[in-house]
Amino acid sequence: MTRNPLVVAPNLKRRLSGVTATVVRLIPVQARMIPIVATGPGLPASLPHIPLLKAAFMPRDRWRVWHARRNTEMLLGLLLVRILRRRYRLLFTSASQRRHSGYTKWLIAQMDALIATSAKGAAYLEHPAQVIHHGIDTDGFAPPADRAALRSRLGLPEADLLVGCYGRIRAQKGTGDFVQAMIALLPSRPNATALVMGRATEKHQTYLADLKRQVEAAGLTGRIRFLPEVTVDQMADWYGALDLYVAPQRWEGFGLTPLEAMACGVPVVATRVGAFEELIVPQAGTLIPPQDGTEMQRAVAHWLDDPAALANAGQAARAHAVQHHGIETEARALVQVYSELLARP
């Protein structure tokens, strides 16, 4: 397959990013459906891969798909087609939900097909686009067999209701909105504990320190816990230990964390940003306006104060994630687009 691929997915950024993570998790699944490879730096050795130079000089014996996800990758695809005369159909996936620059608009207009990861994002492309949501590995992200044992292993209180907020720690991600809601809610709910897990980059260290000071001033240091970031392979455990997950983002391109939590059988309270409105159904959680502390408190309290509804929502969340948002669903939809491009005369 790697010697004569039909699809090349470039990754032209060495540092880990959401786009890189998408390429890494999708290609092994897609490779079972169509000959596909990645190209570019910073990718694991286990991934089907060819050097950039080989991608630039693929034989002209057939059409192939160049699946770009960044401006640089669209530009390189154009150079391969127009300068080196390679036979690539150019495909671009956009996860953005904002107006594009004139340069990006020009690049987008040169593509043979477009995909958006949300309906909101598609509206900004100004060209016809197919909406294909990101999917997740619903086998890897699954409810634990024994949550009490899992909590014990992770050093978490076994009897408490656990509410989690995971991801990068910064204002844009709504971390402070979550912390302030927990400061308001937890004093009247002695059986609840909140977990904030993630990394604050150097420029956001002051922000994190201020959140910790607020928690300490409220006398809740032991009940609003700040945990260090863990590796991707450990995340399913940390979701599975929760009773409720909160995604408080003020802005988001797509946002996978609610899906990961839902797949682990955890209901979600999420803001109406990114693709969250397209992912979360009422049976599995609650949608709230961003930066609305009152609504966040009301939504979290609703679930924490109704254990039966919380349990039912966890089951519904898992069922919805498996049925509609498995990574195989995303992979099959993308392969269908590839097949249509390859079949064009």
N, C-alpha and C positions, 0 to 999 in steps of 0.2 A: 504493500500500500504506500509506504513512504517513498518508494522509488518513482512512482508514477501517480501522484495524488490528483484528484479532481478538484479539491478545495484547499486553498492555502489561507491560514488565519494568521496575519502578522501580529506581533506584539513588540512594538518599538519603544518600550520603556523598561529600563533595567530594574527600577525600584518597584516593589510590590504596590499594586493599585487594584481598585475594583475591577478594572478592565482585565488586568492580568489574571485575577482570580477567576473571572468568567471564562477566559480561554482555558485555564488549567482544569477547571471542573467539567467543562463541556466537551472538549475534544475527545477524551477517552470514551465518552458515551456515543458521540457522533461517529467515532471511528468504527463502531460496530455496525454502522448503517451505510457509510460512504467512505471512500478513501480520502482522508483529510489529514493535514499536517499543520503544525505551527511553524513560524519562523521568527527569529529575533532573539534578543538577549534575555537573560534572567528567568529562563523557564526550566522546570525540573527535567532531569535527564530521562525520566521515564515517559515523558510526553512524546508522541509521534512528532518528529521535528526534522526540518531540513535547514541548511545554512541559507542566509539571505542571498548569497551569491547564486546558489542553485535556484532559488525561487525567482531570481531575476532573469535567469536564462533557461527556463523550462522549455522543452521542445514545443514547436508550433503544431504538433500533430493533432491537437484537439483543444476545445475550449475548456477552460478551468475557471473557478470562482476565486476571486480575491476578496476576502471578507474583512473589511476594515472596521475599526471601532474608534479610531482617533483621526484628527486632521492629518497628522504626519503619515498615517497609513493610507488615507485616501490619496494624498499627494503622491506617495510612492507608487501606488497602483496606477495613477494616471501616467507617471513617467514610464512605468513598465509597458503600458499599452501604447502610448503615443510616441515615445522615443525609441524604446527597444522592440516595439512591435510584438510584444507577447500577447497571446490569445487569452486574456483574462476578461471575464465579466466582473464588473466592479459592484460590490455590495457594501453598504454602510449601515451599521446599527448605531442608533443614537439613544443614549439614556438621559439626555439633557432635557430640562424643562425650563428653558429660557430662550430669549431671542438670540439668534446666531449673528455673529459678525458678518460683514460683507464677504470676507474671505471664505469663511466657513460656508456661507450660502452658495458661493460660486463652486466650491468643491462638491457640495451636496448635489448641485444641479448637473454635475458631470457623471454621477453614478448611474449604473444600469438599474438598480433597485435599492429600495430603502426599507429599513425595519426600525420601528420605535419600540422601546420596552414598555411604554405606557401610552394610553390614548392622549393624555395631556402632552406628552412629548411629541407625539405625531403631529399635533396641531401646530407646533413651532417649525416643522420642517418645510412647510409651504409647497410640498410635492406629495403625491400619493405614497403612502407607506403602509406596510403591514404591521400590526401590533402583535408582538410576541413577548409575553411576560417572561422574566427570568424564572427559572425553576430551581429546585433544591433536591438534594439527595434525601428522599424520604425514608430510605433504609438507614442511612447514617444518622439523620435527625429523626429520632423516634422516642416515644415515651419509655422511661426506664422500667425494667421489670420489677424493681423494688425501690421505690422512692425514698423510703426511710433509710435503707441501707446506703443508698447513694448520698443522701444528705450527711449521714454519719461519716462516710469516707471523705467528703468535701469539707468537713468541719462546720457544717451548718446546723442550726437548731431544727430538730426533727419534728417538733410539735407546732412550730410557728407557721403562720401564713407568710410565704415569701413572695415579695414583689421585686422584680428585677428591671434594670435599665442598663443595657450593654452597648458598648461602642466607644468611639472617640469622645473624649471629654472636652467640650467646648460649648460656647453659647449657641452656635448654630444648631448643634445637635440637641439642644433643649435640656442638657443635663441639669442646669440650675433650676429650670422649671419643674423637673421631676423632684429634685431635692426639696424645694420649697413646698411642693404639694405633700411630700412625706412628712416634713416638719409639722405641717398643719394636721395631718391625719393620724399619725402614729400615737400621740399622747392618749387619744381616746380608744385606741385599739392595742392593748398591751400584748396581744398574741401575734402581732405582725412585725416583720422585719423587712427592711429594704436593702437591696444590694445594688451598688453602682460599680460596674466593672468596665475597665477600659484604660486607654493610655491618653495622657495629656502631653502633647508635644511641648517643647521648651517655651514657645510663645503663649501657651495656655496654662502653664504651671501656676501663675498667680491666680487665675480663675479657679483652678482646682483647690488651691490653698484657701481661697475665700469661702468656697463651699464647705470645706471641712470646718472652718471657723464658725460658720452658721450652724452647722450640726452640733458642734461642741457647745455653742452658746445656748442651744435649745435643750441641752442635756440628753441628746440622743446618740451619742458617739457609738454605743454598743448596738444600736438598733438601725442605724443607717450606715452600712459598712461600705467602705471604699476598697475595692479589690483590684489587684493588678491584672493587666491584660493576659489572657492565656492563648495558647496556640489554637488554630482552627480545629484540630482533631479533638480538642477537649471541650469545645463549645456545647455540643449536644448534652453533655452531663450538666452543665451549668444552666441550660434552659430546662432540662428535665427535672431539676430540683425545685423549680418555681411553681407557684400557684397562679401567678398573674405576671404578664410581661407588659411593660409600658414603653412605647416608642414615641418620645416627646419632641421629635425633630421640629425645628422652625422652618427648615428647608431640606429637601432631599431630592436626589436625582431619581432613584428607584427605591432602594431600601429593602434589603433581604432579611433583616433581623425579625420582623413580625412573622414572616413565613417560616423561618427556622424555629421560632417559638411555637407556632401553631402546629408544625409537624411533630413537635415533641409533646403535643397534647396540652398546650398552655394557652388560655385565652389571652387576648391582646387589647390594650387600650392604646390607640394610636392617633396622632394628629392627621388632619386632612392635607397631607403634603405628599410629594413623590407619587408613587403608585398605590399608596395605602388604601385609597378609596376603591381601587380596582381589585384589591387582594382580600379585604376583610369583610366578611358578611356578618349581619347582626347576631346570628346564632353563635359566632365565635369571638365576639368582642364588641368594642365600642369605638366609634370615631368621634373626635373632638376637634375644635378649632385649635390651631397652633397658638402658643403663648397665652392660653386661657387657663389660669390656675384654678379658677372656680370650677370649670367644667372637668378638669382633670381630677380634682378632688372628688367631685360628684361621681364620676365614672368609676374610679378606683374603689370608692366606698361601696358603690352598688355591688360590685363583684365580691369584695372582701366580706361584706355583711350578709351574703346569701350563698352559703357553702354548696347547696344543691344546684343552684344556677351555675356556680363556678365549675362544678364537676361536669355538668352537662355541656357547658361551653367548651371545656377542654376536649371532650370527645368529638364535638362538632368541628372544632378547630383542626384536629388531626384528620378527620374524614375529609374536610374541605381541601386541606393541603395535599393530601394523597391523590384525591380525585382530579384536582385542577392545576396543581403547581409542582408536580414532580419534574425533575430535571429531564427525564425521558420525554415528557410532553414538549418541553422547550426544544430539545434536540431534534425530535421528529418534525416539528414545525419549521425549524431552520433547514433541515435536510430537504424538506419539500420545496422551500424557496430555492435552494441550490439546484435541485433537479429541474425546476422550471427555467432557471437561467441557463443551465446547460443544454436544455432542449430547444432554446430559441434558435431560429434559422440564422 
